Amino acid sequence: MIRGPVLERKELRRLPFQRRPIAEPGTRLVFQMSSGQLVAPTHPYTTGDVWWRGPRAVYVVYTSPQPAYFACTLPCAGDTLFFDAAVRFSFAVADPVSVVREQVSDPVADCRRYLMEPLRAVTRRFTAMQPEAAERAIRSTLADAPTDLANGLRISELRCELTINAEQGGIAKDLEIQTLRQQLAMRTETDRIALTKLNQDADLARHRERAAFHERLLSGGGAALAGSIVAQDPTKATEAANFMIALYDQDQKLAVEALKVIMEGDQIRLGEMDGAVQAVVERFKGMITQGGGQLMPNRAVGELSNAPARDGEAGSPPGGEAGEQP
């Protein structure tokens, strides 16, 4: 049975003479002086002290530790579900003067009001599937040392047992499964995004490699292209050779056609060229003539016939026919 901290109050008078109050084991005396001040002497007042100090009343305060218990519900993480909690502790009077001043009459209720908030703060860190972990956290956080309350009480030996009923447990399992599914979906999506990025990076790297390779290949000209064909498939050697011949013929045709256009447009006069350039022009002229093409206008051909003769060849003097003597 819980005993209230203030056991009784006695009025004191000087006359008629009274025996001095004596504190029983497990109690303390708190004197109320004529000024209203409350005093709890460490050593009991003697009869002379009582006579000379003249207290008006004395309170007998029970100070021995007492076990206490209360049941409550404590929230789980998220405040959706609740633990059923059985809280056991001991309380005692640490400051008799404060207990009398605050008129403490229900120490268990006062202790409960004080404990509820720190208990809730601890259990909110754990899910409904973690009652044992929450109990250990309560012991390490709140039960290591005695706690003094402002009203003079002291709480010690705190223990809390947490359980969850069947209905709450079923809901907790469903919530846990749903949470795991969400985490799995998030992880899957994260992995998919990471894999997509890796594939994109790999494609980009391969594209850059191909671009660099073809840039080097094209800068090497037709020979490099033909060599690449043969390297990839040696059976295409003939195809590569034909490719090189076609490129050569195409380049030669383009050069001849360009020279033909220039000379027909009266842009080049053979008589104004040095010997080396004239020899090249003669070569292209022969190629075009063999193909039946028209190389240059007659005026340009006439200038070519007036060019100086080479050593060992017969020249035709101006205005005469070939073979005539002067």
C-alpha positions as a printed Julia matrix, in Angstrom:
326×3 Matrix{Float64}:
  0.0     0.0      0.0
  1.34    3.42    -0.96
  1.71    5.81     1.96
  1.4     9.52     1.39
  4.55   11.49     2.11
  2.94   13.74     4.74
  1.68   11.45     7.47
  0.26   14.04     9.87
  0.36   17.61    11.09
  0.46   18.54    14.79
 -0.17   21.93    16.36
  2.44   22.98    18.91
  1.97   25.21    22.0
  4.3    26.35    24.72
  1.63   26.01    27.35
  0.47   23.71    28.59
  3.83   22.03    28.4
  4.15   19.35    25.7
  6.77   16.74    25.1
  8.98   17.5     22.13
  8.07   15.71    18.87
 10.17   12.66    18.06
 10.74   11.36    14.49
 10.0     7.69    14.03
 12.33    5.56    11.85
 11.8     6.33     8.15
 10.36    9.79     8.83
 11.51   13.41     9.02
 10.03   16.31    10.98
  9.3    19.58     9.25
  8.57   22.5     11.6
  6.46   25.48    10.63
  7.78   28.53    12.45
  5.68   31.43    13.67
  6.79   33.37    10.55
  5.46   30.63     8.29
  8.95   29.36     7.38
  9.35   25.61     7.0
 12.41   24.03     8.6
 13.57   20.38     8.54
 16.49   20.24    11.04
 19.12   17.6     10.42
 19.26   16.9     14.13
 15.95   16.73    16.07
 15.03   19.74    18.17
 15.46   19.35    21.87
 12.75   20.39    24.29
 14.61   23.64    24.82
 14.82   24.26    21.09
 11.11   23.79    20.8
 10.49   26.12    23.75
 12.78   28.9     22.57
 12.14   28.7     18.8
  8.43   28.43    19.27
  7.28   26.52    16.09
  3.55   26.6     15.5
  3.22   23.13    13.95
  5.17   20.07    12.97
  4.69   17.8      9.91
  5.65   14.15     9.97
  6.99   13.21     6.52
  7.51    9.62     5.42
 10.88    9.42     3.61
 11.5     5.7      3.08
 11.51    4.38    -0.54
  8.25    2.88    -1.8
  7.6     0.76    -4.9
  5.09    2.05    -7.4
  3.47    0.95   -10.65
  1.29    2.35   -13.4
  0.14    1.19   -16.85
 -0.09    3.35   -19.92
  0.33    3.37   -23.7
  3.44    4.8    -25.34
  3.68    5.79   -29.01
  5.81    3.94   -31.55
  7.71    5.61   -34.37
  5.35    7.7    -36.45
  2.72    7.92   -33.67
  0.51    5.48   -35.62
  0.78    2.49   -33.27
  1.26    2.23   -29.5
  3.05    0.03   -27.01
  1.23   -1.22   -23.93
  3.59   -0.23   -21.12
  3.9    -1.46   -17.53
  6.06    1.04   -15.64
  7.62    0.08   -12.31
  9.79    2.32   -10.16
 10.57    3.42    -6.64
 10.03    6.84    -5.16
 11.09    8.49    -1.94
 11.17   11.93    -0.35
 14.43   13.68    -1.11
 13.42   17.14     0.19
 10.84   17.07     3.01
 10.45   20.84     3.03
  9.48   20.91    -0.69
  7.04   18.03    -0.19
  5.28   19.96     2.6
  5.37   23.25     0.69
  3.94   21.66    -2.5
  1.39   19.7     -0.45
  2.17   16.45    -2.26
 -0.7    14.05    -1.68
 -0.5    11.61    -4.62
  3.18   10.88    -5.26
  2.51    8.13    -7.86
  0.42   10.5    -10.01
  3.11   13.17    -9.74
  5.79   10.67   -10.77
  3.68    9.47   -13.68
  3.15   12.99   -15.0
  6.89   13.55   -14.88
  7.85   10.22   -16.55
  5.4    10.2    -19.43
  7.17   12.76   -21.59
 10.7    11.22   -21.43
  9.21    7.75   -21.92
  7.36    8.91   -25.05
 10.54   10.54   -26.38
 12.37    7.2    -26.14
  9.68    4.9    -27.58
  9.07    7.19   -30.57
 12.51    6.14   -31.81
 11.39    2.52   -32.33
  8.85    0.71   -34.47
  6.11   -1.51   -33.07
  8.26   -4.53   -33.93
 11.1    -3.36   -31.65
  9.74   -3.45   -28.07
 12.88   -5.07   -26.63
 15.13   -2.41   -28.13
 12.87    0.31   -26.73
 13.03   -1.27   -23.25
 16.85   -1.3    -23.35
 16.88    2.34   -24.43
 14.62    3.28   -21.51
 16.9     1.51   -19.03
 20.03    3.17   -20.39
 18.44    6.61   -20.71
 16.16    6.97   -17.68
 17.07    4.26   -15.16
 20.81    4.77   -14.72
 20.59    7.36   -11.93
 17.89    8.62    -9.53
 15.87   11.59   -10.71
 14.82   14.4     -8.36
 11.53   16.16    -9.0
 10.83   19.8     -8.22
  8.23   18.83    -5.59
 10.8    17.03    -3.44
 10.27   13.45    -4.67
 13.03   11.2     -6.02
 12.47    8.48    -8.65
 14.81    5.47    -8.9
 14.95    1.86   -10.15
 12.83    2.58   -13.2
 11.77   -0.42   -15.28
  9.39   -0.49   -18.26
  7.93   -3.55   -19.97
  6.58   -2.96   -23.47
  4.21   -5.21   -25.39
  1.98   -4.83   -28.43
 -1.42   -6.46   -28.73
 -2.48   -8.74   -31.58
 -4.39   -6.08   -33.5
 -1.54   -3.57   -33.28
  0.94   -6.32   -34.15
 -0.96   -7.22   -37.33
 -1.06   -3.61   -38.41
  2.64   -3.28   -37.61
  3.5    -6.27   -39.81
  1.46   -4.88   -42.69
  3.15   -1.5    -42.35
  6.58   -3.14   -42.21
  5.86   -5.17   -45.35
  4.62   -2.05   -47.11
  7.75   -0.17   -46.04
  9.98   -2.98   -47.31
  8.15   -2.99   -50.63
  8.61    0.76   -50.97
 12.29    0.45   -50.12
 12.66   -2.36   -52.67
 10.88   -0.3    -55.33
 13.09    2.7    -54.6
 16.21    0.53   -54.71
 15.1    -1.05   -57.99
 14.44    2.37   -59.52
 17.79    3.66   -58.28
 19.58    0.65   -59.78
 17.7     1.1    -63.06
 18.7     4.74   -63.28
 22.31    3.86   -62.48
 22.36    1.1    -65.11
 20.81    3.41   -67.71
 23.48    6.01   -67.01
 26.22    3.39   -67.3
 24.84    2.24   -70.65
 24.57    5.83   -71.88
 28.15    6.54   -70.79
 29.34    3.37   -72.53
 27.47    4.26   -75.74
 28.94    7.76   -75.65
 32.44    6.38   -75.13
 32.02    3.95   -78.04
 30.67    6.77   -80.23
 33.69    8.9    -79.41
 36.04    6.01   -80.15
 34.35    5.35   -83.51
 34.44    9.05   -84.38
 38.14    9.28   -83.55
 38.89    6.1    -85.5
 37.04    7.24   -88.62
 38.6    10.68   -88.35
 42.07    9.09   -88.42
 40.97    6.73   -91.18
 39.57    9.46   -93.41
 42.59   11.68   -92.85
 44.75    8.84   -94.24
 43.02    8.95   -97.62
 42.05    6.11   -99.93
 44.98    3.92   -98.97
 43.91    3.96   -95.33
 40.33    3.07   -96.29
 41.48    0.17   -98.47
 43.8    -1.05   -95.72
 40.91   -0.97   -93.24
 38.74   -3.04   -95.61
 41.44   -5.69   -96.03
 42.16   -5.74   -92.27
 38.52   -6.44   -91.48
 38.08   -9.07   -94.2
 41.16  -10.36   -96.07
 38.88  -11.96   -98.7
 38.01   -8.45   -99.89
 41.55   -7.7   -101.1
 40.39   -7.6   -104.71
 37.54   -5.29  -103.76
 40.03   -3.02  -101.99
 42.32   -2.94  -105.04
 39.41   -2.07  -107.32
 38.45    0.61  -104.84
 41.94    2.16  -105.07
 41.91    2.0   -108.89
 38.5     3.64  -109.01
 39.73    6.4   -106.71
 42.8     6.95  -108.91
 40.73    7.06  -112.08
 38.25    9.43  -110.5
 41.0    11.77  -109.29
 42.66   11.71  -112.76
 39.35   12.38  -114.5
 38.56   15.27  -112.18
 42.02   16.8   -112.75
 41.72   16.5   -116.53
 38.24   17.94  -116.59
 39.37   20.82  -114.39
 42.33   21.57  -116.68
 40.1    21.32  -119.72
 37.66   23.83  -118.33
 40.47   26.22  -117.41
 42.15   26.04  -120.84
 38.91   26.28  -122.79
 38.1    29.33  -120.76
 41.35   30.93  -122.01
 42.8    30.93  -118.47
 46.12   29.27  -119.47
 48.4    30.07  -122.45
 50.92   27.37  -123.12
 53.45   29.82  -124.51
 53.64   31.52  -121.11
 54.56   28.34  -119.22
 58.02   27.05  -118.36
 59.18   23.7   -119.7
 58.12   21.51  -116.78
 54.57   22.87  -116.57
 54.27   22.72  -120.38
 55.24   19.06  -120.34
 52.49   18.3   -117.83
 49.96   20.18  -119.94
 51.08   18.28  -123.05
 50.54   15.04  -121.15
 47.01   15.96  -120.16
 46.36   17.21  -123.71
 47.31   13.83  -125.1
 45.02   12.09  -122.63
 42.09   14.29  -123.58
 42.8    14.0   -127.32
 42.82   10.22  -127.06
 39.37   10.44  -125.51
 38.14   12.63  -128.37
 37.73   15.68  -126.18
 38.29   19.34  -127.1
 41.15   20.7   -124.99
 41.52   24.38  -125.8
 40.53   27.06  -128.33
 42.48   27.43  -131.59
 44.22   30.56  -130.37
 45.81   28.66  -127.55
 46.89   25.87  -129.89
 48.47   28.44  -132.2
 50.46   29.84  -129.35
 51.62   26.32  -128.56
 52.86   25.91  -132.21
 54.89   29.14  -131.92
 56.74   27.84  -128.9
 60.56   27.36  -129.33
 61.59   23.98  -130.67
 63.41   21.49  -128.47
 66.99   20.46  -129.23
 67.18   17.99  -132.16
 63.75   18.82  -133.55
 63.03   20.71  -136.8
 61.33   24.01  -136.32
 59.03   25.85  -138.71
 59.94   29.5   -139.21
 57.17   31.99  -138.97
 55.31   32.52  -142.25
 56.96   29.57  -144.09
 56.06   25.98  -144.71
 57.82   23.08  -143.22
 60.96   21.98  -145.18
 61.49   25.29  -147.19
 64.95   26.84  -147.35
 65.51   30.51  -146.96
